[in-house]
């Protein structure tokens, strides 16, 4: 039950929400919550762009939302069955309820803002530096060429590889890249839904990835990312096949 707090916060910023998983009482809960945040909880920036992309396609929006909810429940259930450890009992002592003091609210808010900026702002700055270095060194061109193969696998044009690559550095950049492809007429309605589903489940942004490594350890962080990378394209492939078999034209 306590995991509701970081999971809901993930709809704002998954990086911050991953940090908040520290409040969960057991390592088992923290790992499951971190996995679900990295996989199936879109941050506000990404979700806003995706809702804008699918806003004029109600059926496409329903399909996207249904797939994400199904994946969230399925992976959460399977992780709960596989992960060792005891399920904690949800008993909490209710503190005495008193009217809050404004000074205390301001003081605690200031402390938490300072804590957030000291821990997370350097990660975002580091991600921006990596984008700059990747463009200067030509590394991005190599990565885009590699990503073109899974793009074709799930039925998307090669140009979508750029959106997915930038989506790794900033989730909203990836969704904005899909908007550019849609505006250029390079994505059909079905392809757009497949792209939105796959991008939502795709690797977390680099800031969240680094937070995963920091909180869960390098082995667990890399293992989660490898699973998410394979799983996201597998789900995208299945959605593409199902849309083709159903003969839906979104």
C-alpha positions in Angstrom: 0.0 0.0 0.0 2.8 2.4 0.7 4.0 2.1 -2.8 1.1 4.2 -4.0 3.0 7.3 -3.1 6.1 6.8 -5.3 4.0 5.3 -8.1 1.7 8.3 -8.2 4.6 10.7 -8.0 6.0 8.9 -11.1 3.3 10.6 -13.2 5.2 13.8 -12.3 8.8 12.8 -12.5 10.0 9.1 -12.4 13.4 10.1 -11.3 12.1 11.8 -8.2 9.7 8.9 -7.6 12.5 6.4 -7.8 14.3 8.3 -5.0 11.0 8.3 -3.0 11.0 4.4 -3.0 13.4 4.7 -0.1 10.3 5.1 2.1 9.2 1.5 1.3 10.0 -0.8 4.2 11.5 -3.8 2.3 14.1 -4.3 -0.4 11.5 -6.5 -2.3 9.0 -3.7 -2.4 11.6 -1.1 -3.5 12.8 -3.3 -6.4 9.2 -4.0 -7.7 8.3 -0.3 -7.4 11.4 0.8 -9.2 10.8 -1.7 -12.0 7.2 -0.5 -12.5 8.3 3.1 -12.5 10.9 2.5 -15.1 8.6 0.4 -17.3 5.0 1.5 -17.2 4.6 4.9 -15.5 5.0 7.8 -18.1 6.2 11.1 -16.6 4.0 14.1 -17.0 6.1 15.6 -19.9 5.9 12.4 -22.0 2.3 11.7 -21.1 1.2 15.2 -22.1 2.8 14.9 -25.6 1.3 11.3 -26.1 -2.1 12.5 -25.1 -1.8 15.3 -27.6 -0.7 12.8 -30.3 -3.6 10.5 -29.7 -6.2 13.1 -28.7 -7.9 13.0 -32.1 -7.8 9.1 -32.2 -10.0 8.0 -29.3 -9.7 4.3 -30.1 -6.0 4.6 -30.4 -5.9 6.4 -27.0 -7.9 3.5 -25.5 -5.6 0.9 -27.0 -2.5 2.7 -25.7 -4.0 3.1 -22.2 -5.3 -0.5 -22.1 -1.9 -1.9 -23.1 0.0 0.2 -20.5 -2.4 -0.8 -17.7 -2.3 -4.4 -18.7 1.5 -4.4 -18.7 1.6 -2.6 -15.3 -0.6 -5.2 -13.7 1.0 -8.2 -15.5 4.6 -7.3 -14.7 3.7 -6.2 -11.2 2.0 -9.5 -10.5 4.8 -11.6 -12.0 7.4 -9.6 -10.2 5.6 -10.1 -6.9 5.5 -13.9 -7.5 9.1 -14.2 -8.5 10.8 -11.8 -6.1 12.0 -13.5 -2.9 11.1 -12.0 0.5 8.1 -11.6 2.7 5.2 -9.3 1.9 5.1 -6.7 4.7 1.9 -6.3 6.7 0.3 -2.9 6.0 -0.2 -1.6 9.6 0.6 2.0 10.3 0.1 3.9 13.5 -2.1 6.9 12.9 -0.5 10.0 14.4 -2.6 12.6 16.3 -4.2 15.0 13.8 -3.5 18.6 14.4 -3.7 21.8 12.4 -0.5 22.4 10.6 1.7 25.4 11.3 2.5 27.5 8.2 6.1 28.0 9.3 6.7 24.2 9.6 5.1 23.6 6.1 7.4 26.2 4.5 10.5 24.8 6.4 9.8 21.2 5.4 9.0 22.2 1.8 12.3 24.1 1.5 14.2 21.2 2.9 12.7 18.8 0.4 13.2 21.1 -2.5 16.9 21.4 -1.5 17.1 17.6 -1.2 15.6 17.2 -4.6 17.8 19.7 -6.4 21.0 18.4 -4.8 20.2 14.8 -5.8 18.5 15.1 -9.2 19.6 18.4 -10.9 23.1 17.1 -11.4 21.7 14.0 -13.2 19.8 16.2 -15.7 22.8 18.4 -16.3 24.9 15.2 -16.9 22.3 13.9 -19.4 22.4 17.2 -21.3 26.2 17.0 -21.5 25.9 13.5 -22.8 23.5 14.6 -25.6 26.0 17.3 -26.6 28.9 14.9 -26.6 27.0 12.3 -28.5 26.1 14.8 -31.3 29.7 16.1 -31.5 31.3 12.7 -31.6 29.0 11.1 -34.1 28.0 8.4 -31.6 24.4 9.2 -32.1 24.5 8.3 -35.8 25.8 4.8 -34.9 23.2 4.3 -32.2 20.4 5.5 -34.6 21.6 2.9 -37.2 21.4 0.2 -34.5 17.9 1.2 -33.5 16.7 1.1 -37.0 16.6 -2.7 -36.9 14.0 -2.9 -34.0 12.1 0.0 -35.7 11.5 -2.1 -38.8 10.7 -5.1 -36.6 7.8 -3.4 -35.0 6.6 -1.8 -38.3 7.9 1.7 -37.9 10.0 3.8 -40.4 13.7 4.2 -39.9 13.2 7.9 -38.9 11.6 6.7 -35.6 15.0 5.6 -34.4 16.0 9.2 -33.7 12.9 9.8 -31.6 13.6 6.7 -29.5 17.2 7.6 -29.0 16.4 11.1 -27.8 13.6 9.5 -25.7 16.3 7.8 -23.7 17.9 11.1 -22.8 14.6 13.0 -22.2 11.3 11.2 -22.3 9.4 14.2 -23.7 12.0 14.6 -26.5 11.1 11.1 -27.8 7.4 11.9 -27.8 8.0 15.2 -29.5 10.0 13.3 -32.1 6.9 11.2 -32.8 4.9 14.4 -33.2 7.4 15.6 -35.9 7.0 12.3 -37.7 3.3 12.5 -37.6 3.3 16.1 -38.8 5.5 15.0 -41.7 3.1 12.2 -42.6 5.6 9.4 -41.9 3.4 7.6 -39.4 0.0 6.1 -40.1 -2.6 5.9 -37.2 -1.7 2.3 -36.5 2.1 3.0 -36.5 1.5 6.0 -34.2 -0.2 3.8 -31.6 2.5 1.2 -31.8 5.2 3.9 -31.4 3.4 5.5 -28.4 3.0 2.1 -26.7 6.7 1.1 -27.3 8.1 4.5 -26.4 6.1 4.6 -23.1 7.5 1.2 -22.2 11.0 2.0 -23.6 14.1 2.6 -21.5 13.7 5.2 -18.7 15.5 8.5 -19.3 19.2 8.5 -18.5 18.6 10.5 -15.3 16.2 7.8 -14.0 18.5 5.1 -15.1 21.3 6.6 -13.1 19.0 6.9 -10.1 18.0 3.2 -10.5 21.7 2.3 -10.4 22.3 4.5 -7.4 19.3 3.2 -5.5 19.3 -0.5 -6.5 22.9 -1.1 -7.4 24.6 -1.4 -10.8 23.7 -5.1 -11.5 20.1 -4.6 -10.7 19.9 -1.3 -12.6 21.5 -2.8 -15.7 19.3 -6.0 -15.5 16.1 -3.9 -15.3 17.2 -1.9 -18.3 18.0 -5.0 -20.4 14.6 -6.5 -19.5 12.8 -3.3 -20.3 14.6 -2.8 -23.6 13.6 -6.3 -24.8 10.1 -6.2 -23.3 9.2 -2.9 -24.8 9.9 -3.9 -28.4 8.3 -7.3 -27.8 5.1 -5.6 -26.7 5.3 -3.1 -29.6 5.7 -6.1 -32.0 2.6 -7.8 -30.5 0.5 -4.7 -30.7 1.6 -4.2 -34.4 0.6 -7.8 -35.2 -2.7 -7.6 -33.4 -3.7 -4.4 -35.1 -2.8 -5.9 -38.5 -4.8 -9.1 -37.8 -7.8 -7.1 -36.6 -7.7 -4.9 -39.8 -8.2 -1.8 -37.7 -7.3 1.5 -39.4 -6.8 4.1 -36.7 
